[in-house]
Amino acid sequence: MGSVSPEKPHIVLVPYPAQGHDIPALCDSTTKNCLAPFRELLVRLNDPSSGVPPVTGVITDGVMSFAHDAAQELGIVDVMLWTASACGFVAYLHYRELVARGFTPLRDMSDITNEYLDAPIDWIPGLKNMRLKDIPSFIRTTDPNDIMLNFFIHETSRASMPSAIILNTFDDLEGSALDSLSKVLPPLYTIGPLCLLSRLVPTSSPLASIGSSLWKEEDHFINWLDEKETGSVVLVNFGSITTMTNDNLMEFAWGLANSMANFLWVIRPDLVKGETSLLPQEFLSMTKGRGLLASWCNQEVVLTHRSIGGFLTHCGWNSTVESISGGVPTLCWPFFAEQQTNCRYLCTEWAMGMEIDNDVKREEVERIIRELMEGDKGKEMRRRAFEWKETAHKATEEGGVSFINFEKVVKEVLLPKKYK
């Protein structure tokens, strides 16, 4: 780094700690322990003797508000990158009010399975057709001191700190939520979908080789997809950290098998809690030729393949925007956090999804796959998904709203004055 010219704009990435299964402890620890070392890092980088360009701007994840404290103490521009949905952001901002109104903590854990979570939540500005079960899942606790509930109350209460907020979404997709956010937060810059905007990076650029996968990708399935008819394959992928029970795995497996649909199923080694993800030989024999298993894949590439006709997903935001960008309708099995909110929007506001009950049953999986691939509702979902794809591509092409917003946030917020 010492050879880098201090006159040239430069970027340094500070990685978040590697993922683990104890997410609450990680969140609690970053809140309590990260400010001092991060401030020290900035001071050392900005020391004239460091031999590296000075830090003139900090872009930080939406749940790392300590970085805003450090940047502002040192007079450095700070920008938040909110990596989840805008509708999820709105919901998190109202956690404190949900507590005040008595919706959470729950009375007891029976509220998870009775009709309590079906209560309508119609008073949050910018959110439509919401039930309590569609609010990010950290409200599903009986403990008023729950780490994750209070972590998001704390972090979102500080969301007004940064100079600006960048979101991986586009205006037409989440207009109402964005309008609500704009009334209470710093200037918003929607620059998504980032998976489409990044395609404008020249292939000759070193940036073109940067990926974001947390697992080693396989690509042997591409030839298999090439052999399948257009729109005939269901991609099944539950993301990087979602886990399930072995019973869940078996219900999904036999639902897929009985649907008679072609499928590409991504099964991580740690998908099943505390067990190896093993499928019975009978399942493998029944699905031979129309089912293919992989440990990981480049999901963005797969979702743009002509053979993909549906996506069974956990509704993480990256997966959601990649399905929208690829014009692929979704079957939704949300796991945690704002995935519940994303699921609700996919199924109602954007009309390109169908939800699978949390207590998954093979009969429901079979029925919903058949409806997607063969039924009238599936046809309508594909039509809506294609419309959203067109809108997303328009937003990120040169001259589109997201493209313009990206240029604005760089030139108006992040670039030091001497470069403007």
Contacts in CASP RR format, 6 or more apart in sequence:
PFRMAT RR
TARGET T0000
AUTHOR 0000-0000-0000
METHOD contacts of the structure
MODEL  1
MGSVSPEKPHIVLVPYPAQGHDIPALCDSTTKNCLAPFRELLVRLNDPSS
GVPPVTGVITDGVMSFAHDAAQELGIVDVMLWTASACGFVAYLHYRELVA
RGFTPLRDMSDITNEYLDAPIDWIPGLKNMRLKDIPSFIRTTDPNDIMLN
FFIHETSRASMPSAIILNTFDDLEGSALDSLSKVLPPLYTIGPLCLLSRL
VPTSSPLASIGSSLWKEEDHFINWLDEKETGSVVLVNFGSITTMTNDNLM
EFAWGLANSMANFLWVIRPDLVKGETSLLPQEFLSMTKGRGLLASWCNQE
VVLTHRSIGGFLTHCGWNSTVESISGGVPTLCWPFFAEQQTNCRYLCTEW
AMGMEIDNDVKREEVERIIRELMEGDKGKEMRRRAFEWKETAHKATEEGG
VSFINFEKVVKEVLLPKKYK
1 12 0 8 1.000
1 51 0 8 1.000
1 52 0 8 1.000
2 50 0 8 1.000
2 51 0 8 1.000
2 52 0 8 1.000
4 10 0 8 1.000
4 51 0 8 1.000
4 52 0 8 1.000
4 53 0 8 1.000
5 53 0 8 1.000
6 51 0 8 1.000
6 52 0 8 1.000
6 53 0 8 1.000
6 54 0 8 1.000
7 53 0 8 1.000
8 53 0 8 1.000
9 53 0 8 1.000
9 415 0 8 1.000
9 416 0 8 1.000
9 419 0 8 1.000
10 52 0 8 1.000
10 53 0 8 1.000
12 45 0 8 1.000
12 52 0 8 1.000
12 55 0 8 1.000
14 38 0 8 1.000
14 41 0 8 1.000
16 61 0 8 1.000
16 64 0 8 1.000
17 26 0 8 1.000
17 30 0 8 1.000
19 214 0 8 1.000
19 240 0 8 1.000
19 241 0 8 1.000
20 26 0 8 1.000
20 241 0 8 1.000
23 148 0 8 1.000
24 147 0 8 1.000
24 148 0 8 1.000
24 151 0 8 1.000
25 147 0 8 1.000
27 63 0 8 1.000
27 147 0 8 1.000
27 148 0 8 1.000
27 151 0 8 1.000
28 147 0 8 1.000
28 151 0 8 1.000
30 63 0 8 1.000
30 64 0 8 1.000
30 66 0 8 1.000
31 66 0 8 1.000
31 151 0 8 1.000
31 154 0 8 1.000
31 155 0 8 1.000
34 64 0 8 1.000
34 66 0 8 1.000
34 67 0 8 1.000
35 66 0 8 1.000
35 69 0 8 1.000
35 70 0 8 1.000
38 66 0 8 1.000
38 67 0 8 1.000
38 70 0 8 1.000
39 69 0 8 1.000
39 70 0 8 1.000
39 73 0 8 1.000
39 74 0 8 1.000
42 55 0 8 1.000
42 58 0 8 1.000
42 70 0 8 1.000
42 71 0 8 1.000
42 74 0 8 1.000
42 76 0 8 1.000
43 74 0 8 1.000
44 50 0 8 1.000
45 52 0 8 1.000
45 54 0 8 1.000
45 55 0 8 1.000
46 54 0 8 1.000
46 55 0 8 1.000
46 74 0 8 1.000
55 76 0 8 1.000
56 76 0 8 1.000
56 77 0 8 1.000
56 414 0 8 1.000
56 416 0 8 1.000
57 71 0 8 1.000
57 76 0 8 1.000
57 77 0 8 1.000
57 78 0 8 1.000
57 79 0 8 1.000
57 414 0 8 1.000
58 67 0 8 1.000
58 68 0 8 1.000
58 70 0 8 1.000
58 71 0 8 1.000
58 76 0 8 1.000
58 77 0 8 1.000
58 78 0 8 1.000
58 79 0 8 1.000
59 78 0 8 1.000
59 79 0 8 1.000
59 80 0 8 1.000
59 81 0 8 1.000
59 166 0 8 1.000
59 414 0 8 1.000
60 67 0 8 1.000
60 68 0 8 1.000
60 71 0 8 1.000
60 78 0 8 1.000
60 79 0 8 1.000
60 80 0 8 1.000
60 81 0 8 1.000
60 162 0 8 1.000
61 67 0 8 1.000
61 80 0 8 1.000
61 81 0 8 1.000
61 83 0 8 1.000
62 80 0 8 1.000
62 81 0 8 1.000
62 82 0 8 1.000
62 83 0 8 1.000
62 155 0 8 1.000
62 159 0 8 1.000
63 151 0 8 1.000
63 152 0 8 1.000
63 155 0 8 1.000
65 154 0 8 1.000
65 155 0 8 1.000
65 158 0 8 1.000
65 159 0 8 1.000
65 161 0 8 1.000
67 78 0 8 1.000
68 78 0 8 1.000
68 80 0 8 1.000
68 158 0 8 1.000
68 161 0 8 1.000
68 162 0 8 1.000
69 161 0 8 1.000
71 77 0 8 1.000
71 78 0 8 1.000
72 78 0 8 1.000
72 161 0 8 1.000
77 163 0 8 1.000
77 413 0 8 1.000
77 414 0 8 1.000
78 161 0 8 1.000
78 162 0 8 1.000
78 163 0 8 1.000
79 162 0 8 1.000
79 163 0 8 1.000
79 164 0 8 1.000
79 165 0 8 1.000
79 166 0 8 1.000
79 409 0 8 1.000
79 413 0 8 1.000
79 414 0 8 1.000
80 159 0 8 1.000
80 161 0 8 1.000
80 162 0 8 1.000
80 164 0 8 1.000
80 165 0 8 1.000
80 166 0 8 1.000
81 165 0 8 1.000
81 166 0 8 1.000
81 168 0 8 1.000
82 89 0 8 1.000
82 165 0 8 1.000
82 166 0 8 1.000
82 167 0 8 1.000
82 168 0 8 1.000
83 168 0 8 1.000
83 317 0 8 1.000
83 318 0 8 1.000
84 317 0 8 1.000
84 337 0 8 1.000
84 338 0 8 1.000
85 169 0 8 1.000
85 174 0 8 1.000
85 177 0 8 1.000
85 317 0 8 1.000
85 320 0 8 1.000
85 338 0 8 1.000
85 341 0 8 1.000
85 342 0 8 1.000
85 345 0 8 1.000
86 167 0 8 1.000
86 169 0 8 1.000
86 174 0 8 1.000
86 175 0 8 1.000
86 177 0 8 1.000
86 178 0 8 1.000
86 181 0 8 1.000
86 190 0 8 1.000
87 126 0 8 1.000
87 127 0 8 1.000
87 174 0 8 1.000
87 177 0 8 1.000
87 338 0 8 1.000
87 341 0 8 1.000
87 342 0 8 1.000
87 345 0 8 1.000
88 136 0 8 1.000
88 177 0 8 1.000
88 338 0 8 1.000
88 341 0 8 1.000
88 342 0 8 1.000
89 156 0 8 1.000
89 159 0 8 1.000
89 167 0 8 1.000
89 177 0 8 1.000
89 181 0 8 1.000
89 338 0 8 1.000
90 124 0 8 1.000
90 125 0 8 1.000
90 126 0 8 1.000
90 127 0 8 1.000
90 177 0 8 1.000
90 180 0 8 1.000
90 181 0 8 1.000
91 124 0 8 1.000
91 127 0 8 1.000
91 130 0 8 1.000
91 134 0 8 1.000
91 135 0 8 1.000
91 136 0 8 1.000
91 338 0 8 1.000
91 341 0 8 1.000
92 136 0 8 1.000
92 152 0 8 1.000
92 155 0 8 1.000
92 156 0 8 1.000
92 338 0 8 1.000
93 156 0 8 1.000
93 159 0 8 1.000
93 181 0 8 1.000
93 184 0 8 1.000
94 124 0 8 1.000
95 104 0 8 1.000
95 136 0 8 1.000
95 138 0 8 1.000
95 139 0 8 1.000
95 149 0 8 1.000
95 152 0 8 1.000
95 153 0 8 1.000
95 156 0 8 1.000
96 153 0 8 1.000
96 157 0 8 1.000
97 124 0 8 1.000
98 104 0 8 1.000
98 121 0 8 1.000
98 135 0 8 1.000
98 139 0 8 1.000
99 105 0 8 1.000
99 144 0 8 1.000
99 149 0 8 1.000
99 153 0 8 1.000
103 119 0 8 1.000
103 121 0 8 1.000
103 132 0 8 1.000
103 139 0 8 1.000
104 139 0 8 1.000
104 140 0 8 1.000
104 141 0 8 1.000
104 149 0 8 1.000
105 139 0 8 1.000
105 141 0 8 1.000
105 142 0 8 1.000
105 143 0 8 1.000
105 144 0 8 1.000
105 146 0 8 1.000
105 149 0 8 1.000
106 112 0 8 1.000
106 116 0 8 1.000
106 139 0 8 1.000
106 140 0 8 1.000
106 141 0 8 1.000
106 142 0 8 1.000
107 116 0 8 1.000
107 142 0 8 1.000
108 142 0 8 1.000
109 142 0 8 1.000
111 117 0 8 1.000
112 140 0 8 1.000
116 132 0 8 1.000
117 131 0 8 1.000
117 132 0 8 1.000
117 133 0 8 1.000
117 140 0 8 1.000
118 131 0 8 1.000
118 132 0 8 1.000
118 133 0 8 1.000
119 131 0 8 1.000
119 132 0 8 1.000
120 130 0 8 1.000
120 131 0 8 1.000
120 132 0 8 1.000
121 127 0 8 1.000
121 130 0 8 1.000
121 131 0 8 1.000
121 132 0 8 1.000
121 134 0 8 1.000
121 135 0 8 1.000
122 130 0 8 1.000
124 130 0 8 1.000
124 180 0 8 1.000
125 180 0 8 1.000
125 183 0 8 1.000
126 176 0 8 1.000
126 177 0 8 1.000
126 179 0 8 1.000
126 180 0 8 1.000
127 176 0 8 1.000
127 177 0 8 1.000
127 180 0 8 1.000
128 176 0 8 1.000
128 348 0 8 1.000
128 349 0 8 1.000
129 344 0 8 1.000
129 348 0 8 1.000
129 349 0 8 1.000
130 341 0 8 1.000
130 344 0 8 1.000
131 344 0 8 1.000
132 139 0 8 1.000
133 340 0 8 1.000
134 340 0 8 1.000
134 341 0 8 1.000
134 343 0 8 1.000
134 344 0 8 1.000
135 340 0 8 1.000
135 341 0 8 1.000
136 152 0 8 1.000
136 337 0 8 1.000
136 338 0 8 1.000
136 340 0 8 1.000
136 341 0 8 1.000
137 334 0 8 1.000
137 336 0 8 1.000
137 337 0 8 1.000
137 339 0 8 1.000
137 340 0 8 1.000
138 146 0 8 1.000
138 148 0 8 1.000
138 149 0 8 1.000
138 151 0 8 1.000
138 152 0 8 1.000
138 336 0 8 1.000
138 337 0 8 1.000
139 149 0 8 1.000
141 148 0 8 1.000
141 149 0 8 1.000
143 149 0 8 1.000
159 165 0 8 1.000
159 185 0 8 1.000
160 184 0 8 1.000
160 185 0 8 1.000
160 186 0 8 1.000
162 186 0 8 1.000
163 186 0 8 1.000
163 187 0 8 1.000
163 413 0 8 1.000
164 186 0 8 1.000
164 187 0 8 1.000
164 188 0 8 1.000
164 189 0 8 1.000
164 409 0 8 1.000
164 413 0 8 1.000
165 181 0 8 1.000
165 185 0 8 1.000
165 186 0 8 1.000
165 187 0 8 1.000
165 188 0 8 1.000
165 189 0 8 1.000
166 189 0 8 1.000
166 191 0 8 1.000
166 409 0 8 1.000
167 178 0 8 1.000
167 188 0 8 1.000
167 189 0 8 1.000
167 190 0 8 1.000
167 191 0 8 1.000
167 192 0 8 1.000
168 191 0 8 1.000
168 192 0 8 1.000
168 193 0 8 1.000
168 194 0 8 1.000
168 317 0 8 1.000
168 321 0 8 1.000
169 178 0 8 1.000
169 190 0 8 1.000
169 192 0 8 1.000
169 193 0 8 1.000
169 321 0 8 1.000
170 190 0 8 1.000
170 192 0 8 1.000
170 193 0 8 1.000
170 391 0 8 1.000
170 392 0 8 1.000
170 395 0 8 1.000
170 396 0 8 1.000
170 401 0 8 1.000
170 402 0 8 1.000
171 178 0 8 1.000
171 190 0 8 1.000
171 395 0 8 1.000
171 401 0 8 1.000
171 402 0 8 1.000
172 391 0 8 1.000
172 395 0 8 1.000
173 324 0 8 1.000
173 350 0 8 1.000
173 388 0 8 1.000
173 391 0 8 1.000
173 392 0 8 1.000
174 345 0 8 1.000
178 188 0 8 1.000
178 190 0 8 1.000
181 188 0 8 1.000
182 188 0 8 1.000
187 413 0 8 1.000
189 405 0 8 1.000
189 406 0 8 1.000
189 408 0 8 1.000
189 409 0 8 1.000
189 413 0 8 1.000
190 401 0 8 1.000
190 402 0 8 1.000
190 405 0 8 1.000
191 197 0 8 1.000
191 402 0 8 1.000
191 405 0 8 1.000
191 406 0 8 1.000
191 409 0 8 1.000
192 321 0 8 1.000
192 392 0 8 1.000
192 395 0 8 1.000
192 396 0 8 1.000
192 402 0 8 1.000
193 321 0 8 1.000
193 322 0 8 1.000
193 324 0 8 1.000
193 325 0 8 1.000
193 392 0 8 1.000
193 395 0 8 1.000
193 396 0 8 1.000
193 402 0 8 1.000
194 321 0 8 1.000
195 300 0 8 1.000
195 318 0 8 1.000
195 321 0 8 1.000
195 322 0 8 1.000
195 325 0 8 1.000
196 325 0 8 1.000
196 392 0 8 1.000
196 393 0 8 1.000
196 395 0 8 1.000
196 396 0 8 1.000
197 396 0 8 1.000
197 402 0 8 1.000
197 403 0 8 1.000
197 406 0 8 1.000
199 396 0 8 1.000
200 396 0 8 1.000
200 398 0 8 1.000
200 403 0 8 1.000
201 207 0 8 1.000
201 208 0 8 1.000
202 208 0 8 1.000
212 318 0 8 1.000
213 296 0 8 1.000
213 298 0 8 1.000
214 240 0 8 1.000
215 240 0 8 1.000
215 268 0 8 1.000
215 295 0 8 1.000
215 296 0 8 1.000
216 295 0 8 1.000
216 296 0 8 1.000
217 296 0 8 1.000
217 297 0 8 1.000
217 298 0 8 1.000
218 294 0 8 1.000
218 295 0 8 1.000
218 296 0 8 1.000
218 297 0 8 1.000
219 297 0 8 1.000
219 298 0 8 1.000
220 294 0 8 1.000
221 264 0 8 1.000
221 292 0 8 1.000
221 294 0 8 1.000
221 297 0 8 1.000
221 302 0 8 1.000
222 301 0 8 1.000
222 305 0 8 1.000
224 264 0 8 1.000
224 292 0 8 1.000
225 233 0 8 1.000
225 264 0 8 1.000
225 302 0 8 1.000
225 305 0 8 1.000
225 307 0 8 1.000
225 308 0 8 1.000
226 307 0 8 1.000
228 262 0 8 1.000
228 307 0 8 1.000
229 307 0 8 1.000
230 306 0 8 1.000
230 307 0 8 1.000
231 306 0 8 1.000
231 307 0 8 1.000
231 308 0 8 1.000
231 309 0 8 1.000
231 310 0 8 1.000
232 261 0 8 1.000
232 262 0 8 1.000
232 307 0 8 1.000
232 309 0 8 1.000
232 373 0 8 1.000
233 261 0 8 1.000
233 262 0 8 1.000
233 263 0 8 1.000
233 264 0 8 1.000
233 305 0 8 1.000
233 307 0 8 1.000
233 308 0 8 1.000
233 309 0 8 1.000
233 310 0 8 1.000
234 256 0 8 1.000
234 259 0 8 1.000
234 261 0 8 1.000
234 262 0 8 1.000
234 263 0 8 1.000
234 264 0 8 1.000
234 308 0 8 1.000
234 309 0 8 1.000
234 310 0 8 1.000
234 311 0 8 1.000
234 312 0 8 1.000
234 331 0 8 1.000
234 369 0 8 1.000
234 372 0 8 1.000
234 373 0 8 1.000
235 263 0 8 1.000
235 264 0 8 1.000
235 266 0 8 1.000
235 299 0 8 1.000
235 302 0 8 1.000
235 303 0 8 1.000
235 308 0 8 1.000
235 309 0 8 1.000
235 310 0 8 1.000
235 311 0 8 1.000
235 312 0 8 1.000
235 328 0 8 1.000
236 252 0 8 1.000
236 256 0 8 1.000
236 263 0 8 1.000
236 264 0 8 1.000
236 265 0 8 1.000
236 266 0 8 1.000
236 311 0 8 1.000
236 312 0 8 1.000
237 265 0 8 1.000
237 266 0 8 1.000
237 297 0 8 1.000
237 299 0 8 1.000
237 311 0 8 1.000
237 312 0 8 1.000
237 313 0 8 1.000
237 314 0 8 1.000
237 319 0 8 1.000
238 244 0 8 1.000
238 266 0 8 1.000
238 268 0 8 1.000
238 271 0 8 1.000
238 313 0 8 1.000
238 314 0 8 1.000
238 333 0 8 1.000
238 335 0 8 1.000
239 266 0 8 1.000
239 268 0 8 1.000
239 313 0 8 1.000
239 314 0 8 1.000
239 316 0 8 1.000
239 319 0 8 1.000
240 268 0 8 1.000
242 271 0 8 1.000
242 314 0 8 1.000
242 335 0 8 1.000
242 336 0 8 1.000
243 270 0 8 1.000
243 271 0 8 1.000
243 272 0 8 1.000
243 273 0 8 1.000
243 335 0 8 1.000
244 252 0 8 1.000
244 271 0 8 1.000
244 272 0 8 1.000
244 273 0 8 1.000
245 272 0 8 1.000
245 273 0 8 1.000
246 272 0 8 1.000
246 275 0 8 1.000
248 360 0 8 1.000
249 271 0 8 1.000
249 272 0 8 1.000
249 277 0 8 1.000
249 279 0 8 1.000
250 362 0 8 1.000
251 360 0 8 1.000
251 361 0 8 1.000
251 362 0 8 1.000
251 365 0 8 1.000
252 312 0 8 1.000
252 360 0 8 1.000
252 362 0 8 1.000
252 365 0 8 1.000
253 279 0 8 1.000
253 280 0 8 1.000
253 283 0 8 1.000
253 362 0 8 1.000
254 283 0 8 1.000
254 362 0 8 1.000
254 365 0 8 1.000
254 366 0 8 1.000
255 362 0 8 1.000
255 363 0 8 1.000
255 365 0 8 1.000
255 366 0 8 1.000
255 369 0 8 1.000
256 263 0 8 1.000
256 265 0 8 1.000
256 287 0 8 1.000
256 291 0 8 1.000
256 365 0 8 1.000
256 366 0 8 1.000
256 369 0 8 1.000
257 283 0 8 1.000
257 286 0 8 1.000
257 287 0 8 1.000
258 362 0 8 1.000
258 366 0 8 1.000
259 365 0 8 1.000
259 366 0 8 1.000
259 369 0 8 1.000
259 370 0 8 1.000
259 373 0 8 1.000
260 290 0 8 1.000
261 290 0 8 1.000
261 369 0 8 1.000
261 370 0 8 1.000
261 373 0 8 1.000
262 290 0 8 1.000
262 291 0 8 1.000
262 307 0 8 1.000
263 287 0 8 1.000
263 290 0 8 1.000
263 291 0 8 1.000
263 292 0 8 1.000
264 291 0 8 1.000
264 292 0 8 1.000
264 294 0 8 1.000
264 297 0 8 1.000
264 302 0 8 1.000
265 291 0 8 1.000
265 292 0 8 1.000
265 293 0 8 1.000
265 294 0 8 1.000
266 293 0 8 1.000
266 294 0 8 1.000
266 295 0 8 1.000
266 296 0 8 1.000
266 297 0 8 1.000
266 299 0 8 1.000
267 277 0 8 1.000
267 279 0 8 1.000
267 293 0 8 1.000
267 294 0 8 1.000
267 295 0 8 1.000
268 277 0 8 1.000
268 295 0 8 1.000
268 296 0 8 1.000
269 276 0 8 1.000
269 277 0 8 1.000
269 295 0 8 1.000
270 277 0 8 1.000
271 277 0 8 1.000
279 293 0 8 1.000
299 319 0 8 1.000
299 322 0 8 1.000
300 322 0 8 1.000
300 325 0 8 1.000
302 308 0 8 1.000
303 311 0 8 1.000
303 322 0 8 1.000
303 323 0 8 1.000
303 325 0 8 1.000
303 326 0 8 1.000
303 327 0 8 1.000
303 328 0 8 1.000
304 325 0 8 1.000
304 326 0 8 1.000
308 328 0 8 1.000
309 328 0 8 1.000
309 329 0 8 1.000
309 372 0 8 1.000
309 373 0 8 1.000
309 382 0 8 1.000
310 328 0 8 1.000
310 329 0 8 1.000
310 330 0 8 1.000
310 331 0 8 1.000
310 372 0 8 1.000
310 373 0 8 1.000
311 319 0 8 1.000
311 323 0 8 1.000
311 328 0 8 1.000
311 329 0 8 1.000
311 330 0 8 1.000
311 331 0 8 1.000
312 330 0 8 1.000
312 331 0 8 1.000
312 333 0 8 1.000
312 356 0 8 1.000
312 369 0 8 1.000
313 319 0 8 1.000
313 320 0 8 1.000
313 323 0 8 1.000
313 330 0 8 1.000
313 331 0 8 1.000
313 332 0 8 1.000
313 333 0 8 1.000
314 333 0 8 1.000
314 334 0 8 1.000
314 335 0 8 1.000
314 339 0 8 1.000
315 330 0 8 1.000
315 332 0 8 1.000
315 333 0 8 1.000
315 334 0 8 1.000
315 335 0 8 1.000
315 339 0 8 1.000
315 340 0 8 1.000
315 342 0 8 1.000
315 343 0 8 1.000
315 346 0 8 1.000
316 334 0 8 1.000
316 338 0 8 1.000
316 339 0 8 1.000
316 342 0 8 1.000
317 338 0 8 1.000
317 342 0 8 1.000
320 330 0 8 1.000
320 342 0 8 1.000
320 346 0 8 1.000
321 392 0 8 1.000
323 329 0 8 1.000
323 330 0 8 1.000
323 352 0 8 1.000
323 385 0 8 1.000
324 350 0 8 1.000
324 352 0 8 1.000
324 385 0 8 1.000
324 388 0 8 1.000
324 389 0 8 1.000
324 392 0 8 1.000
325 389 0 8 1.000
325 392 0 8 1.000
325 393 0 8 1.000
326 385 0 8 1.000
326 389 0 8 1.000
327 352 0 8 1.000
327 382 0 8 1.000
327 385 0 8 1.000
327 386 0 8 1.000
327 388 0 8 1.000
327 389 0 8 1.000
328 385 0 8 1.000
329 352 0 8 1.000
329 353 0 8 1.000
329 372 0 8 1.000
329 378 0 8 1.000
329 381 0 8 1.000
329 382 0 8 1.000
329 384 0 8 1.000
329 385 0 8 1.000
330 346 0 8 1.000
330 352 0 8 1.000
330 353 0 8 1.000
330 354 0 8 1.000
330 385 0 8 1.000
331 353 0 8 1.000
331 354 0 8 1.000
331 356 0 8 1.000
331 368 0 8 1.000
331 369 0 8 1.000
331 372 0 8 1.000
332 342 0 8 1.000
332 343 0 8 1.000
332 346 0 8 1.000
332 347 0 8 1.000
332 353 0 8 1.000
332 354 0 8 1.000
332 355 0 8 1.000
332 356 0 8 1.000
333 355 0 8 1.000
333 356 0 8 1.000
333 358 0 8 1.000
333 360 0 8 1.000
334 340 0 8 1.000
334 342 0 8 1.000
334 343 0 8 1.000
334 355 0 8 1.000
343 355 0 8 1.000
346 352 0 8 1.000
346 353 0 8 1.000
347 353 0 8 1.000
347 354 0 8 1.000
347 355 0 8 1.000
350 384 0 8 1.000
350 388 0 8 1.000
351 380 0 8 1.000
351 381 0 8 1.000
351 384 0 8 1.000
352 381 0 8 1.000
352 382 0 8 1.000
352 384 0 8 1.000
352 385 0 8 1.000
352 388 0 8 1.000
353 381 0 8 1.000
354 368 0 8 1.000
354 371 0 8 1.000
354 372 0 8 1.000
354 377 0 8 1.000
354 381 0 8 1.000
356 364 0 8 1.000
356 365 0 8 1.000
356 368 0 8 1.000
357 364 0 8 1.000
371 377 0 8 1.000
371 378 0 8 1.000
372 378 0 8 1.000
372 381 0 8 1.000
394 400 0 8 1.000
395 401 0 8 1.000
395 402 0 8 1.000
395 403 0 8 1.000
396 402 0 8 1.000
396 403 0 8 1.000
397 403 0 8 1.000
411 420 0 8 1.000
END
